[in-house]
Amino acid sequence: MKNVMETSKTAVAEERQELEELKEKLRRSKQDIESERKQLEEMKNVMETSKTAVEEERQELEELKEHLRREKSKTLRLKETAGGHEERHGNQQDCSGRRKTRAGGAEGKTQESKTRH
């Protein structure tokens, strides 16, 4: 009977030891899971921040593209307007500040004359 009691005590002690080991393993697993959860949360925050930054950059790019489109349109209108005035007045002015005037009648030759500013 004493032997049976000793065997039972040993079995109970072994079961308790296994139970404690399982509890410790569970505690470590929970810590690992919590650590991974925090890491994933941080990654999510970084991605959201990056996403926001990309959206802001995209918006700024769209605004710049729109501004460029308006400026190009404005420049084209100014060129068309300036070209229309030159054609109506029969004068053209090149970048050197000289006006081209018609000379020689029907041949269509041009003669440059300095203009005063």
Phi and psi in degrees as GROMACS dihedral restraints (atoms count N, CA, C in turn):
[ dihedral_restraints ]
;  ai    aj    ak    al  type     phi  dphi    fc
    3     4     5     6     1   -62.8    20    10
    4     5     6     7     1   -39.2    20    10
    6     7     8     9     1   -62.3    20    10
    7     8     9    10     1   -41.9    20    10
    9    10    11    12     1   -63.9    20    10
   10    11    12    13     1   -41.1    20    10
   12    13    14    15     1   -65.3    20    10
   13    14    15    16     1   -41.6    20    10
   15    16    17    18     1   -64.2    20    10
   16    17    18    19     1   -42.5    20    10
   18    19    20    21     1   -63.4    20    10
   19    20    21    22     1   -41.4    20    10
   21    22    23    24     1   -65.5    20    10
   22    23    24    25     1   -42.7    20    10
   24    25    26    27     1   -61.4    20    10
   25    26    27    28     1   -42.8    20    10
   27    28    29    30     1   -63.8    20    10
   28    29    30    31     1   -44.3    20    10
   30    31    32    33     1   -62.7    20    10
   31    32    33    34     1   -42.7    20    10
   33    34    35    36     1   -64.4    20    10
   34    35    36    37     1   -43.0    20    10
   36    37    38    39     1   -62.2    20    10
   37    38    39    40     1   -41.8    20    10
   39    40    41    42     1   -64.4    20    10
   40    41    42    43     1   -41.9    20    10
   42    43    44    45     1   -62.5    20    10
   43    44    45    46     1   -43.1    20    10
   45    46    47    48     1   -62.5    20    10
   46    47    48    49     1   -42.2    20    10
   48    49    50    51     1   -61.7    20    10
   49    50    51    52     1   -45.7    20    10
   51    52    53    54     1   -61.6    20    10
   52    53    54    55     1   -41.9    20    10
   54    55    56    57     1   -62.0    20    10
   55    56    57    58     1   -44.1    20    10
   57    58    59    60     1   -62.8    20    10
   58    59    60    61     1   -41.0    20    10
   60    61    62    63     1   -63.5    20    10
   61    62    63    64     1   -41.6    20    10
   63    64    65    66     1   -65.3    20    10
   64    65    66    67     1   -39.7    20    10
   66    67    68    69     1   -61.9    20    10
   67    68    69    70     1   -43.2    20    10
   69    70    71    72     1   -64.1    20    10
   70    71    72    73     1   -42.1    20    10
   72    73    74    75     1   -62.4    20    10
   73    74    75    76     1   -42.6    20    10
   75    76    77    78     1   -62.7    20    10
   76    77    78    79     1   -42.6    20    10
   78    79    80    81     1   -61.3    20    10
   79    80    81    82     1   -44.8    20    10
   81    82    83    84     1   -63.7    20    10
   82    83    84    85     1   -41.2    20    10
   84    85    86    87     1   -62.0    20    10
   85    86    87    88     1   -42.2    20    10
   87    88    89    90     1   -62.0    20    10
   88    89    90    91     1   -41.6    20    10
   90    91    92    93     1   -62.7    20    10
   91    92    93    94     1   -44.1    20    10
   93    94    95    96     1   -60.8    20    10
   94    95    96    97     1   -44.1    20    10
   96    97    98    99     1   -62.9    20    10
   97    98    99   100     1   -43.7    20    10
   99   100   101   102     1   -64.1    20    10
  100   101   102   103     1   -40.6    20    10
  102   103   104   105     1   -63.0    20    10
  103   104   105   106     1   -45.0    20    10
  105   106   107   108     1   -64.0    20    10
  106   107   108   109     1   -38.9    20    10
  108   109   110   111     1   -61.7    20    10
  109   110   111   112     1   -44.9    20    10
  111   112   113   114     1   -63.3    20    10
  112   113   114   115     1   -41.3    20    10
  114   115   116   117     1   -62.8    20    10
  115   116   117   118     1   -43.5    20    10
  117   118   119   120     1   -64.2    20    10
  118   119   120   121     1   -38.8    20    10
  120   121   122   123     1   -62.5    20    10
  121   122   123   124     1   -43.5    20    10
  123   124   125   126     1   -63.2    20    10
  124   125   126   127     1   -42.9    20    10
  126   127   128   129     1   -62.0    20    10
  127   128   129   130     1   -40.7    20    10
  129   130   131   132     1   -60.8    20    10
  130   131   132   133     1   -44.7    20    10
  132   133   134   135     1   -62.6    20    10
  133   134   135   136     1   -41.7    20    10
  135   136   137   138     1   -62.7    20    10
  136   137   138   139     1   -43.3    20    10
  138   139   140   141     1   -64.5    20    10
  139   140   141   142     1   -41.0    20    10
  141   142   143   144     1   -64.7    20    10
  142   143   144   145     1   -40.2    20    10
  144   145   146   147     1   -63.3    20    10
  145   146   147   148     1   -44.4    20    10
  147   148   149   150     1   -62.9    20    10
  148   149   150   151     1   -42.3    20    10
  150   151   152   153     1   -61.1    20    10
  151   152   153   154     1   -43.8    20    10
  153   154   155   156     1   -62.4    20    10
  154   155   156   157     1   -43.9    20    10
  156   157   158   159     1   -62.6    20    10
  157   158   159   160     1   -42.0    20    10
  159   160   161   162     1   -64.0    20    10
  160   161   162   163     1   -42.7    20    10
  162   163   164   165     1   -61.9    20    10
  163   164   165   166     1   -41.4    20    10
  165   166   167   168     1   -65.0    20    10
  166   167   168   169     1   -42.9    20    10
  168   169   170   171     1   -63.2    20    10
  169   170   171   172     1   -42.0    20    10
  171   172   173   174     1   -62.7    20    10
  172   173   174   175     1   -42.8    20    10
  174   175   176   177     1   -62.5    20    10
  175   176   177   178     1   -44.7    20    10
  177   178   179   180     1   -62.8    20    10
  178   179   180   181     1   -40.7    20    10
  180   181   182   183     1   -62.2    20    10
  181   182   183   184     1   -43.8    20    10
  183   184   185   186     1   -61.7    20    10
  184   185   186   187     1   -40.6    20    10
  186   187   188   189     1   -64.5    20    10
  187   188   189   190     1   -41.3    20    10
  189   190   191   192     1   -65.5    20    10
  190   191   192   193     1   -40.5    20    10
  192   193   194   195     1   -62.6    20    10
  193   194   195   196     1   -42.8    20    10
  195   196   197   198     1   -63.9    20    10
  196   197   198   199     1   -41.9    20    10
  198   199   200   201     1   -62.5    20    10
  199   200   201   202     1   -44.4    20    10
  201   202   203   204     1   -62.3    20    10
  202   203   204   205     1   -42.5    20    10
  204   205   206   207     1   -61.0    20    10
  205   206   207   208     1   -43.5    20    10
  207   208   209   210     1   -64.4    20    10
  208   209   210   211     1   -41.5    20    10
  210   211   212   213     1   -65.3    20    10
  211   212   213   214     1   -41.2    20    10
  213   214   215   216     1   -62.6    20    10
  214   215   216   217     1   -44.5    20    10
  216   217   218   219     1   -61.1    20    10
  217   218   219   220     1   -43.9    20    10
  219   220   221   222     1   -62.1    20    10
  220   221   222   223     1   -43.9    20    10
  222   223   224   225     1   -62.8    20    10
  223   224   225   226     1   -43.3    20    10
  225   226   227   228     1   -62.8    20    10
  226   227   228   229     1   -42.2    20    10
  228   229   230   231     1   -62.5    20    10
  229   230   231   232     1   -41.6    20    10
  231   232   233   234     1   -63.8    20    10
  232   233   234   235     1   -41.9    20    10
  234   235   236   237     1   -63.6    20    10
  235   236   237   238     1   -44.1    20    10
  237   238   239   240     1   -63.0    20    10
  238   239   240   241     1   -42.8    20    10
  240   241   242   243     1   -64.1    20    10
  241   242   243   244     1   -45.8    20    10
  243   244   245   246     1   -64.6    20    10
  244   245   246   247     1   -41.7    20    10
  246   247   248   249     1   -63.5    20    10
  247   248   249   250     1   -39.1    20    10
  249   250   251   252     1   -65.0    20    10
  250   251   252   253     1   -40.8    20    10
  252   253   254   255     1   -66.5    20    10
  253   254   255   256     1   -41.0    20    10
  255   256   257   258     1   -65.1    20    10
  256   257   258   259     1   -42.8    20    10
  258   259   260   261     1   -65.2    20    10
  259   260   261   262     1   -40.4    20    10
  261   262   263   264     1   -66.3    20    10
  262   263   264   265     1   -36.9    20    10
  264   265   266   267     1   -88.4    20    10
  265   266   267   268     1   -10.8    20    10
  267   268   269   270     1    75.5    20    10
  268   269   270   271     1    12.9    20    10
  270   271   272   273     1  -119.1    20    10
  271   272   273   274     1   146.1    20    10
  273   274   275   276     1  -132.7    20    10
  274   275   276   277     1   142.0    20    10
  276   277   278   279     1  -120.1    20    10
  277   278   279   280     1   125.4    20    10
  279   280   281   282     1   -89.0    20    10
  280   281   282   283     1  -178.1    20    10
  282   283   284   285     1   -66.6    20    10
  283   284   285   286     1   -20.1    20    10
  285   286   287   288     1   -78.3    20    10
  286   287   288   289     1    -7.0    20    10
  288   289   290   291     1    89.0    20    10
  289   290   291   292     1     7.5    20    10
  291   292   293   294     1   -97.2    20    10
  292   293   294   295     1   143.1    20    10
  294   295   296   297     1   -96.7    20    10
  295   296   297   298     1   139.0    20    10
  297   298   299   300     1   -93.9    20    10
  298   299   300   301     1   128.5    20    10
  300   301   302   303     1  -123.5    20    10
  301   302   303   304     1   152.6    20    10
  303   304   305   306     1   -74.3    20    10
  304   305   306   307     1   138.9    20    10
  306   307   308   309     1  -145.4    20    10
  307   308   309   310     1   152.9    20    10
  309   310   311   312     1    83.5    20    10
  310   311   312   313     1    13.7    20    10
  312   313   314   315     1    70.6    20    10
  313   314   315   316     1  -127.2    20    10
  315   316   317   318     1   -74.8    20    10
  316   317   318   319     1   -13.3    20    10
  318   319   320   321     1   -66.5    20    10
  319   320   321   322     1   -24.7    20    10
  321   322   323   324     1    80.5    20    10
  322   323   324   325     1    18.4    20    10
  324   325   326   327     1   -73.1    20    10
  325   326   327   328     1   153.7    20    10
  327   328   329   330     1  -114.4    20    10
  328   329   330   331     1   150.2    20    10
  330   331   332   333     1  -127.2    20    10
  331   332   333   334     1   134.6    20    10
  333   334   335   336     1   -92.1    20    10
  334   335   336   337     1   137.5    20    10
  336   337   338   339     1  -133.7    20    10
  337   338   339   340     1   140.1    20    10
  339   340   341   342     1   -71.3    20    10
  340   341   342   343     1   142.2    20    10
  342   343   344   345     1  -108.3    20    10
  343   344   345   346     1   148.8    20    10
  345   346   347   348     1   -97.4    20    10
  346   347   348   349     1   138.5    20    10
